[in-house]
């Protein structure tokens, strides 16, 4: 019988450390708002956050970190779509 070998991520250790610094850091969320995500995504995030055992790290904080980075990375596209749609509404 063959043992199933676990596939290791292709990223280097520094890439993984960078990911942790960017997304897996506790943040304080003031004036929080409720949003909904799929059960599957929630299950994955719950397992990840619990396994890391980082004090103060929450699913909401993780999601906020990911969205903040996404908005910064795609700022030009987001602003273009916003202006285009806004102009079309008038």
HELIX and SHEET records of a PDB file:
HELIX    1   1 UNK A   13  UNK A   23  1                                  11    
HELIX    2   2 UNK A   39  UNK A   52  1                                  14    
HELIX    3   3 UNK A   59  UNK A   73  1                                  15    
HELIX    4   4 UNK A   75  UNK A   89  1                                  15    
END                                                                             
